[in-house]
Structure formats: structure tokens, C-alpha cells
Amino acid sequence: MRSWNFKIIGRLLEVGSGIHFRTVLAWLILFLFIAPVSAQTTKQKKEQLQQQMDKIQKEIKLIQEALKKNEKTKEKSLTEIQTLQAKIKSREKLIGNISSQIGDLDETIDATQQEIDTKTAEVEKMKQHYAAMLRKSYENGQLRSEMAFLLSANSFYDAVRKYNYLVKVADYRRNQAKVIQQHIADLQSKKDTLEDTKHQKENLLVRQTEQKKELETEKKEKDNAVAQLQDKEKKLRKQIEEKNKAAQQLNTRIQAIIEDEIRQAKKKAEELAKKNNTAPPPTEKKEVMPLTPEEQALSKDFTLNKGKLPWPVTKGVIISSFGKHEHPALKGVMIENNGVDIRSEVGADARVVFEGEVVSVFFLPGLQNCVIVKHGEYFTVYSGIESVNVKPNQKVNVKQSLGKLFSDKTDNNFTKVHIEVWKGKEKLDPQLWLAG
């Protein structure tokens, strides 16, 4: 398309100058350099939305597969409620994604129609200009002038050159309207395509809206499950207390391990400074961990990979996010998550999200085996592991298996991994670090 535009500009440059010529040339330059940029931006946004939609659809499929395994279970559980909530959230994101695509298409169609209207007006002006030119040529006897122009040639070669010039001028005049009309035809074709795509997306939105209505049934199912749990409020509160106790134990253990790592790093740094007869590293802040050049490089790499880290499982969906949330079954009861919980498949492995060194492996009731991996000044924590494949001081690579996840047989073989991200003694939201 771009090479074709250069040919048109070349043709115009051969013809000569003039007010109308400059107008057409300016329009063509605008079409050549601005339109492709706009088209590229629109294409990139469309591709991005499509990728997001594909990802959400995979999430929904994974959740549906997990829920299907529990269809025959009469007694619902908290984990199933969390899974249903994740499905509803994903479905709403999908509908919002499609709505965004339709909105973008509407804007593109409107812009294209305005461009068509502008170029149609330009064609009409060209037609009027061409008709006026013909009338003026007829009134002024331009045919005789052109013959005189040819007969004034000094040689045969000069006559051929003048004839070719007149042919080019005539050709330009005849084809001006055709060039613009061809653009209008292309734009009309583009508009038809957009209208068809918009119709497809609208149909898709209708289908998704219908699916959202179907989710109302699932919401009722969730409400029924919530009611079941509320009837067992005493038992449920006991479970919450046990989980909170386990979470607090994990938090205390993590902080102690990180403090010990900082203490050991400072001790090593001081010993090295004493050995080399150099000044020890500054210790104004107690929580700051001295790092070796290798650890500094690893920390930098970890930071640069924010939002790009692989998930700690091959397939999974987040059912509990970072921070404080209202309990899904008990109103007024808040729960706090120092990481994220990712539901996965029975037999799944927990995987390390970045290269580093295992600093601790321990067991906690209610959380199974826990593994802490150091990445310079960063730490990642994994719990819910039934059998561990690694040991302290072991170097691990990205996506390396840490062990098989625990499947709770009392809860329909529910399988999940709990992951936390720490920078020194600061807790971070793992979802911001994992690839989208």
C-alpha cells in the first residue's frame, strides 16, 4: 500500500505544480504518514484485547473443569465458594473486554465514515474543477493551442517530448477523480468489514450476557453453599481461627528467617571488611541487608522481571488475592492474605518463580510444607507442598519443581499453592509480580 502511494506522489510530481495539485499532494502525504500510525495503534490495541480475552477464556475453562469435579457433592465448601467467585469475576472481565472491543470498533467506524465523507466532498470538488477546466478549454480553444504547442516544436524529438508532456497532463486530469474514488472504494470496503466485525462482537456480547445470566444460577448455588456454611458458623469460625493461626505462624517464621538472613549477611560483610582492612558497610537501617555483587545483580534482575515471573504452577487460577477481604460466608468477618492462593490440579507441582537459593524448608499444620527461596534482597515463599524436592542452601532455577502439592481429600481433593513475595521485611502483592 505504501509503495502504491509513492507511485501516486511520483505521478503528481511529474505533472507540475498548481493549487489543486498541492492540495492533493498534501492529502496524499497525510494519508501516507499519519494513517499507517493510527492503523498500527488500533491494530496493537485490538491484538492486546484479543490476547486478554483468550487468557480470560482459559481461566474460565479451568475453573469450570474444577467445579465440574465437585458437581455431585451435596455439601459445599469454602473453597468451592472461592472458586465460584473467581469464575464470576473472570466472566465479568470477559464481558468488559468484549465491550471495550466493540467501543473501539465504534470509534474506528465513525472515524472511517468521516474520512469517507471528506474524500467524497474532495471528489466532488475535483469533478467540478475538471468540468470547469473542460468548459474553459473549449471556450478558449485550448485544442488549437495544444496543436500550436506541438507544431512549435523545433525537431521531431522536441515534438515527441511536448506530446508526452501533454499526455501526462491529460492523464493526470482524467485520473484525479479515479484515484480519490479508488480510495473511497477501499475505505467503504474497510467500513463494511468493520461493520461485520462489530456485528460479530455484538453477537458475542449477547452470548456473554446470556452466560452472565446463567451465572445467576451459580450465584444462587454459591448463596446456598454460603447458607450451609453459615448454619455451621461455629465450625466455620473454628476453621477461620485455625487458618489465621497458621497464617500468623507462617508470618512469624518468615520474619524470623529473613531477620536471620540479614544478620548473617551483615556478619559476613563485616568479616570480609575486616579481612580486607576496609570500612564495614553502613548499618543505619537495621532491616537493610548487605548484598554481594552477585546478589545485587540477582535483585536487579528480579526487579526488572516484575509482572513477568512465571506462575508457581503450570495451570491455575487465583481464588484468594493479596490483602484484607471480607469472608465470603460470614458477614463482618475480615480475613487477611499475605500472598495469593492459586487453585491447581491434583498432582500438580509447586515451581520456583525465579532463580535463587533455598534458605529454609519447614512444616506447619494447616499449611503443609513451606519453602523459602532467596533472590538477593527478595524472598519468595511457597506453602501447601506435600512432598518437598529441595533442601536448604540448594541453588534452584526458574520453574524448577519444589515438590508435589497437597490435595485435601476431605475437600474434594482441593489443591492449591500459597505464594508470598517479600522484599526484605516488606510484604508485596505477588499478583503484581506474576505474568498476566
FENURWO-V344053 format. One record per backbone hydrogen bond with DSSP energy under -0.5 kcal/mol. NH is the residue of the N-H (numbers start at 1). CO is the residue of the C=O. If there is no record, write none. Layout:
BEGIN
nh=NH co=CO
nh=NH co=CO
END
This chain:
BEGIN
nh=5 co=1
nh=6 co=2
nh=7 co=3
nh=8 co=4
nh=9 co=5
nh=10 co=6
nh=11 co=7
nh=12 co=8
nh=13 co=9
nh=14 co=10
nh=15 co=11
nh=15 co=12
nh=16 co=12
nh=22 co=18
nh=23 co=19
nh=24 co=20
nh=25 co=21
nh=26 co=22
nh=27 co=23
nh=28 co=24
nh=29 co=25
nh=30 co=26
nh=31 co=27
nh=32 co=28
nh=33 co=29
nh=34 co=30
nh=35 co=30
nh=37 co=33
nh=38 co=34
nh=39 co=35
nh=40 co=36
nh=41 co=37
nh=42 co=38
nh=43 co=39
nh=44 co=40
nh=45 co=41
nh=46 co=42
nh=47 co=43
nh=48 co=44
nh=49 co=45
nh=50 co=46
nh=51 co=47
nh=52 co=48
nh=53 co=49
nh=54 co=50
nh=55 co=51
nh=56 co=52
nh=57 co=53
nh=58 co=54
nh=59 co=55
nh=60 co=56
nh=61 co=57
nh=62 co=58
nh=63 co=59
nh=64 co=60
nh=65 co=61
nh=66 co=62
nh=67 co=63
nh=68 co=64
nh=69 co=65
nh=70 co=67
nh=71 co=68
nh=73 co=70
nh=74 co=72
nh=76 co=74
nh=81 co=77
nh=82 co=78
nh=83 co=79
nh=84 co=80
nh=85 co=81
nh=86 co=82
nh=87 co=83
nh=88 co=84
nh=89 co=85
nh=90 co=86
nh=91 co=87
nh=92 co=88
nh=93 co=89
nh=94 co=90
nh=95 co=91
nh=96 co=92
nh=97 co=93
nh=98 co=94
nh=99 co=95
nh=100 co=96
nh=101 co=97
nh=102 co=98
nh=103 co=99
nh=104 co=100
nh=105 co=101
nh=106 co=102
nh=107 co=103
nh=108 co=104
nh=109 co=105
nh=110 co=106
nh=111 co=107
nh=112 co=108
nh=113 co=109
nh=114 co=110
nh=115 co=111
nh=116 co=112
nh=117 co=113
nh=118 co=114
nh=119 co=115
nh=120 co=116
nh=121 co=117
nh=122 co=118
nh=123 co=119
nh=124 co=120
nh=125 co=121
nh=126 co=122
nh=127 co=123
nh=128 co=124
nh=129 co=125
nh=130 co=126
nh=131 co=127
nh=132 co=128
nh=133 co=129
nh=134 co=130
nh=135 co=131
nh=136 co=132
nh=137 co=133
nh=138 co=134
nh=139 co=135
nh=140 co=136
nh=141 co=138
nh=142 co=137
nh=144 co=141
nh=145 co=141
nh=146 co=142
nh=147 co=143
nh=148 co=144
nh=149 co=145
nh=150 co=146
nh=151 co=147
nh=152 co=148
nh=153 co=150
nh=159 co=155
nh=160 co=156
nh=161 co=157
nh=162 co=158
nh=163 co=159
nh=164 co=160
nh=165 co=161
nh=166 co=162
nh=167 co=163
nh=168 co=164
nh=169 co=165
nh=170 co=166
nh=171 co=167
nh=172 co=168
nh=173 co=169
nh=174 co=170
nh=175 co=171
nh=176 co=172
nh=179 co=175
nh=180 co=176
nh=181 co=177
nh=182 co=178
nh=183 co=179
nh=184 co=180
nh=185 co=181
nh=186 co=182
nh=187 co=183
nh=188 co=184
nh=189 co=185
nh=190 co=186
nh=191 co=187
nh=192 co=188
nh=193 co=189
nh=194 co=190
nh=195 co=191
nh=196 co=192
nh=197 co=193
nh=198 co=194
nh=199 co=195
nh=200 co=196
nh=201 co=197
nh=202 co=198
nh=203 co=199
nh=204 co=200
nh=205 co=201
nh=206 co=202
nh=207 co=203
nh=208 co=204
nh=209 co=205
nh=210 co=206
nh=211 co=207
nh=212 co=208
nh=213 co=209
nh=214 co=210
nh=215 co=211
nh=216 co=212
nh=216 co=213
nh=217 co=213
nh=217 co=214
nh=218 co=214
nh=219 co=215
nh=220 co=216
nh=221 co=217
nh=222 co=218
nh=223 co=219
nh=224 co=220
nh=225 co=221
nh=226 co=222
nh=227 co=223
nh=228 co=224
nh=229 co=225
nh=230 co=226
nh=231 co=227
nh=232 co=228
nh=232 co=229
nh=233 co=230
nh=236 co=232
nh=237 co=233
nh=238 co=234
nh=239 co=235
nh=240 co=236
nh=241 co=237
nh=242 co=238
nh=243 co=239
nh=244 co=240
nh=245 co=241
nh=246 co=242
nh=247 co=243
nh=248 co=244
nh=249 co=245
nh=250 co=246
nh=251 co=247
nh=252 co=248
nh=253 co=249
nh=254 co=250
nh=255 co=251
nh=256 co=252
nh=257 co=253
nh=258 co=254
nh=259 co=255
nh=260 co=256
nh=261 co=257
nh=262 co=258
nh=263 co=259
nh=264 co=260
nh=265 co=261
nh=266 co=262
nh=267 co=263
nh=268 co=264
nh=269 co=265
nh=270 co=266
nh=271 co=267
nh=272 co=268
nh=273 co=269
nh=274 co=270
nh=275 co=271
nh=276 co=272
nh=277 co=274
nh=278 co=273
nh=286 co=284
nh=288 co=285
nh=290 co=288
nh=296 co=292
nh=297 co=293
nh=298 co=294
nh=299 co=295
nh=300 co=296
nh=301 co=297
nh=302 co=298
nh=303 co=299
nh=304 co=300
nh=305 co=301
nh=305 co=302
nh=306 co=303
nh=308 co=305
nh=308 co=433
nh=309 co=305
nh=309 co=433
nh=310 co=353
nh=317 co=343
nh=319 co=341
nh=320 co=341
nh=323 co=337
nh=325 co=335
nh=327 co=333
nh=331 co=329
nh=333 co=330
nh=334 co=332
nh=335 co=325
nh=337 co=323
nh=338 co=336
nh=340 co=419
nh=341 co=320
nh=342 co=340
nh=342 co=417
nh=343 co=317
nh=343 co=341
nh=344 co=415
nh=348 co=345
nh=350 co=403
nh=351 co=312
nh=352 co=400
nh=356 co=396
nh=357 co=374
nh=358 co=394
nh=359 co=372
nh=360 co=372
nh=362 co=370
nh=364 co=368
nh=367 co=364
nh=368 co=364
nh=369 co=385
nh=370 co=362
nh=371 co=382
nh=372 co=360
nh=373 co=380
nh=374 co=357
nh=375 co=378
nh=377 co=375
nh=378 co=375
nh=379 co=422
nh=380 co=373
nh=381 co=420
nh=382 co=371
nh=383 co=418
nh=384 co=367
nh=384 co=369
nh=385 co=369
nh=386 co=404
nh=387 co=404
nh=389 co=402
nh=390 co=402
nh=393 co=358
nh=394 co=391
nh=396 co=356
nh=399 co=352
nh=400 co=397
nh=402 co=350
nh=403 co=350
nh=404 co=387
nh=405 co=348
nh=406 co=384
nh=408 co=406
nh=408 co=414
nh=409 co=407
nh=411 co=408
nh=412 co=409
nh=413 co=408
nh=414 co=408
nh=414 co=411
nh=416 co=406
nh=417 co=342
nh=418 co=383
nh=419 co=340
nh=419 co=417
nh=420 co=381
nh=421 co=428
nh=422 co=379
nh=423 co=426
nh=424 co=377
nh=424 co=422
nh=426 co=423
nh=427 co=425
nh=428 co=421
nh=430 co=428
nh=432 co=429
nh=433 co=430
nh=434 co=430
nh=435 co=309
nh=436 co=307
END
